[in-house]
């Protein structure tokens, strides 16, 4: 009987333990303990945040979520737990994309994209794509910052990469990332709009215009919007 496959939009998480191969070569017992803690925390928090673990591959894992918000909150909780006590140097990459899903595997461009983002990262960091970051803008408890636009292997166009900046999450410097930074020769900065009316109650209109203008310009791929 042919296995049924479906296509769907999902938040995809890739994660792996940084330096695991060297750790295994140096002390197999310690490496095994580290991997066991990673999987214990991973499985516990995926249940809480309604994620589905597709497979483990050595020191890493692939999982999917129906919600970008749940995926990001799960990643934050994982890093916060693994960076305390018996620390596990994990890097995580997240992307929102189209996937082909079956009972035994997940594949598609969205999976490849998430894998490339994860491979750029550093221990303790959570890197996310611009597409997934767009889903987080109305959630003030999730904080992110743009690290710039990067050229990724087998990805046609440079992509903007964001880092989660919540408490306990490492924010890597652009020089630490493994992708090739794409420098834009067109840069613009949006200065705060000033409330010229006599009513202070209209101040929020000025702030709103500034924010909306910033967001609109940041969607232009040929333009770099300075913070």
MIRODO-773404 format. One record per residue (C-alpha): residue number from 0; residue in one letter; x, y, z. Coordinates in pm, whole numbers, plus 50000, padded with zeros to 5 digits. Layout:
+-----+-----+-------+-------+-------+
:   n : res :     u :     v :     w :
+-----+-----+-------+-------+-------+
: NUM :   a :     X :     Y :     Z :
...
+-----+-----+-------+-------+-------+
***
This chain:
+-----+-----+-------+-------+-------+
:   n : res :     u :     v :     w :
+-----+-----+-------+-------+-------+
:   0 :   x : 50000 : 50000 : 50000 :
:   1 :   x : 50140 : 50338 : 49899 :
:   2 :   x : 50211 : 50569 : 50194 :
:   3 :   x : 49990 : 50877 : 50202 :
:   4 :   x : 50175 : 51209 : 50181 :
:   5 :   x : 50035 : 51554 : 50244 :
:   6 :   x : 50165 : 51905 : 50185 :
:   7 :   x : 50126 : 52166 : 50455 :
:   8 :   x : 50267 : 52490 : 50596 :
:   9 :   x : 50463 : 52434 : 50915 :
:  10 :   x : 50719 : 52584 : 51150 :
:  11 :   x : 51030 : 52369 : 51119 :
:  12 :   x : 51295 : 52330 : 51389 :
:  13 :   x : 51646 : 52194 : 51340 :
:  14 :   x : 51874 : 52156 : 51642 :
:  15 :   x : 52210 : 51996 : 51710 :
:  16 :   x : 52474 : 51981 : 51983 :
:  17 :   x : 52780 : 52194 : 51904 :
:  18 :   x : 53112 : 52006 : 51930 :
:  19 :   x : 52949 : 51670 : 51994 :
:  20 :   x : 53186 : 51471 : 51772 :
:  21 :   x : 53491 : 51604 : 51957 :
:  22 :   x : 53318 : 51538 : 52290 :
:  23 :   x : 53245 : 51179 : 52188 :
:  24 :   x : 53607 : 51123 : 52091 :
:  25 :   x : 53730 : 51271 : 52420 :
:  26 :   x : 53486 : 51110 : 52664 :
:  27 :   x : 53214 : 50882 : 52532 :
:  28 :   x : 53040 : 50852 : 52870 :
:  29 :   x : 53006 : 51230 : 52910 :
:  30 :   x : 52890 : 51266 : 52548 :
:  31 :   x : 52621 : 51002 : 52601 :
:  32 :   x : 52501 : 51182 : 52915 :
:  33 :   x : 52485 : 51514 : 52728 :
:  34 :   x : 52282 : 51364 : 52445 :
:  35 :   x : 52044 : 51193 : 52690 :
:  36 :   x : 51973 : 51526 : 52866 :
:  37 :   x : 51920 : 51699 : 52533 :
:  38 :   x : 51659 : 51444 : 52429 :
:  39 :   x : 51486 : 51444 : 52767 :
:  40 :   x : 51441 : 51824 : 52763 :
:  41 :   x : 51356 : 51821 : 52392 :
:  42 :   x : 51074 : 51568 : 52433 :
:  43 :   x : 50935 : 51724 : 52751 :
:  44 :   x : 50905 : 52073 : 52598 :
:  45 :   x : 50772 : 51952 : 52262 :
:  46 :   x : 50479 : 51798 : 52446 :
:  47 :   x : 50409 : 52126 : 52623 :
:  48 :   x : 50430 : 52331 : 52301 :
:  49 :   x : 50253 : 52080 : 52076 :
:  50 :   x : 50551 : 52001 : 51854 :
:  51 :   x : 50608 : 51676 : 51668 :
:  52 :   x : 50958 : 51525 : 51669 :
:  53 :   x : 51014 : 51369 : 51327 :
:  54 :   x : 51354 : 51214 : 51387 :
:  55 :   x : 51678 : 51224 : 51581 :
:  56 :   x : 52001 : 51211 : 51383 :
:  57 :   x : 52298 : 51145 : 51610 :
:  58 :   x : 52335 : 51461 : 51816 :
:  59 :   x : 52055 : 51653 : 51646 :
:  60 :   x : 51682 : 51653 : 51582 :
:  61 :   x : 51418 : 51763 : 51333 :
:  62 :   x : 51069 : 51862 : 51447 :
:  63 :   x : 50766 : 52053 : 51321 :
:  64 :   x : 50494 : 52273 : 51472 :
:  65 :   x : 50161 : 52403 : 51348 :
:  66 :   x : 50240 : 52742 : 51502 :
:  67 :   x : 50546 : 52966 : 51458 :
:  68 :   x : 50479 : 53115 : 51801 :
:  69 :   x : 50472 : 52774 : 51970 :
:  70 :   x : 50789 : 52668 : 51786 :
:  71 :   x : 50976 : 52979 : 51902 :
:  72 :   x : 50854 : 52953 : 52260 :
:  73 :   x : 50959 : 52588 : 52263 :
:  74 :   x : 51306 : 52679 : 52133 :
:  75 :   x : 51344 : 52951 : 52399 :
:  76 :   x : 51246 : 52710 : 52677 :
:  77 :   x : 51484 : 52444 : 52546 :
:  78 :   x : 51782 : 52681 : 52539 :
:  79 :   x : 51699 : 52829 : 52880 :
:  80 :   x : 51691 : 52483 : 53036 :
:  81 :   x : 51998 : 52346 : 52859 :
:  82 :   x : 52208 : 52652 : 52948 :
:  83 :   x : 52161 : 52588 : 53322 :
:  84 :   x : 52281 : 52300 : 53537 :
:  85 :   x : 52451 : 52036 : 53323 :
:  86 :   x : 52487 : 52261 : 53017 :
:  87 :   x : 52428 : 52133 : 52665 :
:  88 :   x : 52573 : 52357 : 52388 :
:  89 :   x : 52280 : 52348 : 52146 :
:  90 :   x : 52212 : 52559 : 51837 :
:  91 :   x : 51863 : 52592 : 51692 :
:  92 :   x : 51731 : 52710 : 51355 :
:  93 :   x : 51363 : 52787 : 51277 :
:  94 :   x : 51182 : 52853 : 50950 :
:  95 :   x : 50819 : 52876 : 50836 :
:  96 :   x : 50768 : 52698 : 50507 :
:  97 :   x : 50590 : 52448 : 50287 :
:  98 :   x : 50674 : 52082 : 50356 :
:  99 :   x : 50575 : 51737 : 50236 :
: 100 :   x : 50467 : 51537 : 50539 :
: 101 :   x : 50419 : 51163 : 50590 :
: 102 :   x : 50412 : 50937 : 50894 :
: 103 :   x : 50784 : 50866 : 50867 :
: 104 :   x : 50949 : 51172 : 50714 :
: 105 :   x : 50933 : 51540 : 50630 :
: 106 :   x : 51103 : 51699 : 50333 :
: 107 :   x : 51085 : 51995 : 50096 :
: 108 :   x : 51241 : 52338 : 50048 :
: 109 :   x : 51120 : 52450 : 50391 :
: 110 :   x : 51318 : 52172 : 50559 :
: 111 :   x : 51632 : 52253 : 50363 :
: 112 :   x : 51597 : 52622 : 50450 :
: 113 :   x : 51565 : 52549 : 50822 :
: 114 :   x : 51869 : 52322 : 50806 :
: 115 :   x : 52082 : 52597 : 50646 :
: 116 :   x : 51978 : 52848 : 50913 :
: 117 :   x : 52058 : 52607 : 51195 :
: 118 :   x : 52403 : 52531 : 51054 :
: 119 :   x : 52491 : 52902 : 51067 :
: 120 :   x : 52438 : 52929 : 51440 :
: 121 :   x : 52638 : 52915 : 51760 :
: 122 :   x : 52583 : 52737 : 52091 :
: 123 :   x : 52298 : 52886 : 52293 :
: 124 :   x : 52151 : 53079 : 51998 :
: 125 :   x : 51817 : 53060 : 51817 :
: 126 :   x : 51826 : 53181 : 51456 :
: 127 :   x : 51506 : 53230 : 51258 :
: 128 :   x : 51412 : 53322 : 50904 :
: 129 :   x : 51246 : 53650 : 50809 :
: 130 :   x : 50931 : 53460 : 50713 :
: 131 :   x : 50895 : 53308 : 51058 :
: 132 :   x : 50988 : 53637 : 51223 :
: 133 :   x : 50690 : 53801 : 51050 :
: 134 :   x : 50461 : 53569 : 51247 :
: 135 :   x : 50603 : 53693 : 51579 :
: 136 :   x : 50554 : 54068 : 51543 :
: 137 :   x : 50238 : 54088 : 51754 :
: 138 :   x : 50387 : 53878 : 52036 :
: 139 :   x : 50572 : 54116 : 52266 :
: 140 :   x : 50703 : 53834 : 52487 :
: 141 :   x : 50922 : 53710 : 52199 :
: 142 :   x : 51210 : 53944 : 52119 :
: 143 :   x : 51418 : 53930 : 51800 :
: 144 :   x : 51683 : 54133 : 51619 :
: 145 :   x : 51798 : 54129 : 51257 :
: 146 :   x : 52153 : 54006 : 51197 :
: 147 :   x : 52154 : 54109 : 50830 :
: 148 :   x : 52106 : 53939 : 50495 :
: 149 :   x : 52306 : 53626 : 50416 :
: 150 :   x : 52383 : 53407 : 50118 :
: 151 :   x : 52308 : 53044 : 50203 :
: 152 :   x : 52414 : 52733 : 50017 :
: 153 :   x : 52161 : 52623 : 49752 :
: 154 :   x : 51932 : 52919 : 49834 :
: 155 :   x : 51891 : 53146 : 49530 :
: 156 :   x : 51845 : 53484 : 49698 :
: 157 :   x : 52013 : 53636 : 50008 :
: 158 :   x : 51786 : 53598 : 50310 :
: 159 :   x : 51745 : 53804 : 50624 :
: 160 :   x : 51833 : 53618 : 50942 :
: 161 :   x : 51702 : 53711 : 51287 :
: 162 :   x : 51817 : 53607 : 51634 :
: 163 :   x : 51594 : 53561 : 51938 :
: 164 :   x : 51707 : 53795 : 52216 :
: 165 :   x : 51499 : 53678 : 52513 :
: 166 :   x : 51669 : 53644 : 52851 :
: 167 :   x : 51917 : 53355 : 52863 :
: 168 :   x : 51947 : 53327 : 52483 :
: 169 :   x : 52283 : 53398 : 52321 :
: 170 :   x : 52280 : 53656 : 52041 :
: 171 :   x : 52573 : 53583 : 51806 :
: 172 :   x : 52773 : 53854 : 51636 :
: 173 :   x : 52739 : 53863 : 51256 :
: 174 :   x : 53108 : 53767 : 51235 :
: 175 :   x : 53033 : 53444 : 51426 :
: 176 :   x : 52777 : 53321 : 51174 :
: 177 :   x : 52883 : 53077 : 50905 :
: 178 :   x : 52682 : 53227 : 50618 :
: 179 :   x : 52822 : 53491 : 50382 :
: 180 :   x : 52697 : 53836 : 50479 :
: 181 :   x : 52539 : 54021 : 50188 :
: 182 :   x : 52623 : 54391 : 50208 :
: 183 :   x : 52354 : 54617 : 50066 :
: 184 :   x : 52466 : 54937 : 49895 :
: 185 :   x : 52128 : 55097 : 49965 :
: 186 :   x : 52071 : 55187 : 50329 :
: 187 :   x : 51802 : 55401 : 50486 :
: 188 :   x : 51713 : 55497 : 50841 :
: 189 :   x : 51369 : 55605 : 50960 :
: 190 :   x : 51386 : 55885 : 51217 :
: 191 :   x : 51105 : 55926 : 51473 :
: 192 :   x : 50809 : 56135 : 51355 :
: 193 :   x : 50740 : 56436 : 51577 :
: 194 :   x : 50396 : 56523 : 51707 :
: 195 :   x : 50345 : 56882 : 51589 :
: 196 :   x : 49992 : 56912 : 51728 :
: 197 :   x : 49906 : 57080 : 52057 :
: 198 :   x : 49768 : 56757 : 52202 :
: 199 :   x : 50006 : 56513 : 52370 :
: 200 :   x : 49742 : 56244 : 52326 :
: 201 :   x : 49834 : 56229 : 51956 :
: 202 :   x : 50189 : 56115 : 52039 :
: 203 :   x : 50101 : 55751 : 51973 :
: 204 :   x : 50010 : 55842 : 51612 :
: 205 :   x : 50368 : 55959 : 51553 :
: 206 :   x : 50510 : 55641 : 51705 :
: 207 :   x : 50274 : 55428 : 51496 :
: 208 :   x : 50370 : 55600 : 51170 :
: 209 :   x : 50741 : 55549 : 51248 :
: 210 :   x : 50692 : 55178 : 51318 :
: 211 :   x : 50470 : 55116 : 51014 :
: 212 :   x : 50714 : 55297 : 50783 :
: 213 :   x : 51004 : 55093 : 50922 :
: 214 :   x : 50822 : 54765 : 50869 :
: 215 :   x : 50711 : 54856 : 50515 :
: 216 :   x : 51064 : 54951 : 50406 :
: 217 :   x : 51219 : 54642 : 50567 :
: 218 :   x : 51017 : 54423 : 50330 :
: 219 :   x : 51205 : 54565 : 50029 :
: 220 :   x : 51476 : 54310 : 49949 :
: 221 :   x : 51699 : 54564 : 49775 :
: 222 :   x : 51703 : 54801 : 50073 :
: 223 :   x : 51884 : 54778 : 50405 :
: 224 :   x : 51695 : 54950 : 50686 :
: 225 :   x : 51924 : 55061 : 50966 :
: 226 :   x : 51809 : 55010 : 51324 :
+-----+-----+-------+-------+-------+
***
